[in-house]
Amino acid sequence: MYKCLVDIRNCDVIRSQPLLLNINLQIAPFGHTAIIGPNGSGKSTLIRLLMRDIYPMMRKDSPPVNLFCGEDHWTQGDIRQQIALVSMKFADYLLETGGLSVFDAVISAHFGTYGFYKPEALTADMRVHTQSALELMQIADMRDRSIRELSTGQLRKVLIARAIVLKPKLFLLDEPSLGLDIAAQSDFLDYLKHTLIDATVVMVTHHLEEILPEIDNIVLMKGGRIFLTGPKAEVLTSENMTALFDKPVMVEKNREGLYAMRRL
């Protein structure tokens, strides 16, 4: 097994203004990680960097981003086969295709498209994996429905199903519970427990209660920089979170090992 799945060193991302500054981050295989920070802190930009939607400044002294066994040259096709991203921005891409069915929305992930594929190119394995993903997310009975008819929670399940059919090595979740009601959040966390067994999970979240006990690495971000990183028990303290959000907060841990944060 690779010693380091993600290796980011001395990374800056600058557009009209700095977005990320001096990012150093290493994630080992199955080193499940949660990224936390206020709005505008650079969390989603870091996810885009991992997906190679954006690129860092080049440095001669050290390559800033290495993925999978230290390789630093990846095509978008390689990335799509190794990394799965669940982000609501993909919902807009799917909805723009019109009356796309749930089945087509999910199975087209095999081709890296949003609903478009040649039916003759489908294999038996693709169909089996797609059906399994629909059943796992409890949307198999919706396979022929248009995604335009779905609720926000149902559409989020379609996005997750799209991701898991590829059996990725790295699973990126960008605010996964955004727009979900309490029941849908519970269903998502149940699914996430299964994902942690087969892939490395990196989650961007505002909700400490989403951080399952199996997710032990925490990255706090502020102002485009890594504010603090380390094991959950050391990082998720009232003092650290108060400094992160510049507001007095209390962090608590329950008997199940789940954390919660409330403002004082």
C-alpha positions in Angstrom: 0.0 0.0 0.0 1.2 3.5 -0.8 2.6 5.4 2.2 1.1 8.7 1.1 -2.1 9.1 -0.9 -2.1 12.9 -1.0 1.1 14.9 -0.7 0.9 18.7 -1.0 4.0 20.8 -0.3 4.6 24.5 -0.2 1.5 25.1 -2.4 0.1 28.5 -3.4 -2.9 29.1 -5.5 -3.2 32.7 -6.8 -5.7 34.2 -9.2 -6.6 37.9 -9.0 -5.8 37.4 -5.3 -4.3 34.6 -3.1 -6.7 31.7 -2.6 -4.4 29.2 -0.9 -1.0 30.1 0.7 1.8 27.7 1.8 -0.4 24.6 2.0 1.4 21.5 3.4 -0.8 18.5 3.7 -0.2 14.8 3.7 -2.9 12.2 3.8 -2.2 8.5 4.1 -4.4 5.7 2.6 -7.5 5.4 4.8 -6.3 8.5 6.7 -9.9 9.8 6.7 -9.9 13.6 7.1 -12.4 16.4 7.8 -11.7 20.0 6.7 -13.3 22.7 8.7 -13.3 26.5 8.5 -15.4 29.6 8.1 -16.8 30.6 4.8 -14.1 31.8 2.4 -11.3 30.0 4.3 -10.2 28.0 1.2 -11.8 24.6 2.0 -13.6 24.2 -1.4 -10.5 25.6 -3.2 -8.4 22.8 -1.6 -10.9 20.3 -2.9 -10.7 21.8 -6.4 -6.9 21.6 -6.2 -7.1 17.8 -5.4 -9.5 17.4 -8.4 -7.1 19.4 -10.6 -9.9 21.8 -11.5 -7.3 24.5 -10.6 -3.5 24.3 -10.5 -1.0 25.6 -8.1 1.9 27.9 -8.8 4.9 26.0 -10.2 8.0 25.7 -8.0 11.3 24.4 -9.1 12.4 23.2 -5.6 9.5 20.8 -5.0 6.4 19.6 -6.9 3.4 20.9 -4.9 0.8 18.2 -5.5 1.4 14.5 -5.7 -1.3 11.9 -5.8 -1.1 8.1 -5.5 2.4 6.8 -5.0 4.1 10.1 -5.5 3.1 10.6 -9.2 2.6 14.2 -10.2 1.4 13.8 -13.9 -2.2 13.0 -14.2 -4.8 13.4 -16.9 -8.3 14.4 -16.2 -9.3 10.8 -17.2 -7.0 9.4 -14.6 -8.3 11.7 -11.9 -11.9 10.8 -12.7 -11.1 7.1 -12.2 -9.2 7.5 -9.0 -11.1 10.3 -7.2 -14.8 10.8 -6.8 -16.3 14.2 -5.8 -19.7 14.8 -4.3 -20.6 18.5 -4.7 -23.9 20.2 -5.4 -22.3 22.1 -8.3 -22.6 18.8 -10.2 -26.3 18.8 -9.7 -26.5 21.9 -11.9 -24.6 20.1 -14.7 -27.1 17.2 -14.5 -30.2 19.4 -14.4 -29.0 21.3 -17.5 -29.2 18.2 -19.5 -33.0 18.2 -19.3 -35.2 15.3 -18.4 -32.4 12.9 -17.5 -33.4 9.8 -15.7 -31.8 8.7 -12.4 -30.4 5.6 -14.0 -28.7 7.6 -16.8 -27.4 10.2 -14.4 -25.6 7.5 -12.4 -24.4 5.1 -15.1 -23.0 7.9 -17.2 -20.4 8.4 -14.5 -18.6 5.4 -16.0 -17.9 7.6 -19.1 -17.1 10.8 -17.2 -20.2 12.5 -18.7 -23.4 14.0 -17.4 -26.0 11.6 -18.8 -24.5 11.1 -22.3 -23.2 7.7 -23.4 -23.7 5.1 -26.1 -26.0 2.3 -24.8 -24.0 -0.3 -26.8 -20.9 0.7 -24.8 -22.5 -0.4 -21.5 -21.1 -3.6 -20.0 -22.8 -6.1 -17.7 -20.5 -5.0 -14.8 -21.4 -1.3 -15.4 -25.1 -2.2 -15.1 -24.5 -4.3 -11.9 -22.4 -1.7 -10.2 -25.0 1.0 -11.1 -27.9 -1.0 -9.7 -25.9 -1.8 -6.5 -25.2 1.9 -6.0 -28.9 2.8 -6.5 -29.9 0.1 -4.0 -27.3 1.2 -1.5 -28.6 4.8 -1.7 -32.2 3.6 -1.5 -33.2 5.2 -4.9 -33.5 2.0 -7.0 -37.3 2.6 -7.2 -36.6 6.0 -8.8 -34.3 4.8 -11.5 -36.7 5.8 -14.3 -37.8 9.1 -12.8 -36.5 12.4 -14.2 -34.0 14.0 -11.9 -35.9 17.3 -12.3 -38.7 15.7 -10.2 -36.4 14.9 -7.2 -36.0 16.6 -3.9 -32.7 18.1 -2.8 -32.0 15.1 -0.6 -32.9 12.6 -3.4 -30.7 14.5 -5.9 -27.8 14.4 -3.4 -28.2 10.6 -3.2 -27.9 10.5 -7.0 -24.6 12.4 -6.8 -23.3 10.0 -4.2 -24.4 7.0 -6.3 -22.6 8.5 -9.3 -19.4 8.7 -7.2 -19.5 5.2 -5.7 -20.0 3.3 -9.0 -16.4 4.1 -9.9 -15.1 2.5 -6.7 -12.6 5.4 -6.2 -9.5 5.4 -4.0 -10.2 8.9 -2.8 -13.7 10.1 -2.0 -14.1 13.9 -1.7 -17.2 15.3 0.0 -17.9 19.1 -0.3 -20.4 20.0 2.4 -22.3 16.7 1.9 -25.3 17.5 4.1 -26.1 20.8 2.5 -29.8 21.0 1.8 -30.6 17.6 3.5 -33.2 17.2 6.2 -32.5 15.3 9.4 -33.6 11.9 8.0 -31.6 12.3 4.9 -28.5 13.4 6.9 -28.9 10.2 9.0 -29.1 8.1 5.8 -26.0 9.8 4.4 -24.0 9.1 7.6 -25.0 5.5 7.5 -23.8 5.2 3.9 -20.5 7.0 4.8 -19.7 4.3 7.3 -19.6 1.8 4.4 -17.5 4.1 2.3 -14.8 4.4 5.0 -14.0 0.7 4.5 -13.2 0.9 0.8 -11.9 4.4 0.1 -10.1 7.3 1.8 -12.6 10.0 2.7 -11.8 13.7 2.7 -14.8 15.8 3.9 -15.5 19.5 3.9 -18.1 20.2 6.5 -19.5 22.9 8.9 -21.1 20.3 11.1 -18.9 18.5 13.7 -21.7 16.0 14.2 -21.0 14.7 10.7 -17.5 13.7 11.6 -17.8 10.0 12.4 -15.5 8.3 15.0 -13.6 6.7 12.1 -12.5 10.1 10.8 -9.6 11.1 13.0 -7.6 13.6 11.0 -8.7 17.2 11.2 -7.6 20.2 9.1 -8.7 23.7 10.2 -8.5 26.4 7.5 -8.6 30.1 7.9 -7.7 32.9 5.4 -6.5 30.4 2.7 -4.0 28.8 5.1 -4.0 25.7 7.2 -4.7 27.0 10.7 -4.1 23.8 12.5 -4.0 20.1 11.7 -3.8 16.9 13.7 -5.7 14.2 15.5 -9.3 14.9 16.3 -8.9 14.8 20.1 -6.2 17.4 19.9 -7.7 19.7 17.4 -11.4 19.8 18.1 -11.3 21.8 21.4 -13.3 24.8 22.4 -10.2 26.9 22.4 -9.1 26.0 18.9 -12.6 26.4 17.4 -13.1 29.7 19.2 -9.8 31.0 17.6 -10.8 29.6 14.2 -14.2 31.2 14.0 -13.4 34.3 16.1 -16.5 33.6 18.2 -16.7 31.9 21.6 -17.9 28.4 21.1 -18.1 25.2 23.2 -17.1 21.8 21.7 -18.6 18.7 23.3 -18.2 15.0 22.7 -20.9 12.4 23.3 -20.7 8.8 24.4 -20.8 7.6 20.7 -17.7 9.6 20.0 -19.4 12.3 18.0 -18.6 15.9 18.4 -20.9 19.0 18.4 -20.3 22.7 18.6 -22.5 25.4 20.1 -22.0 29.1 20.3 -21.7 30.6 23.8 
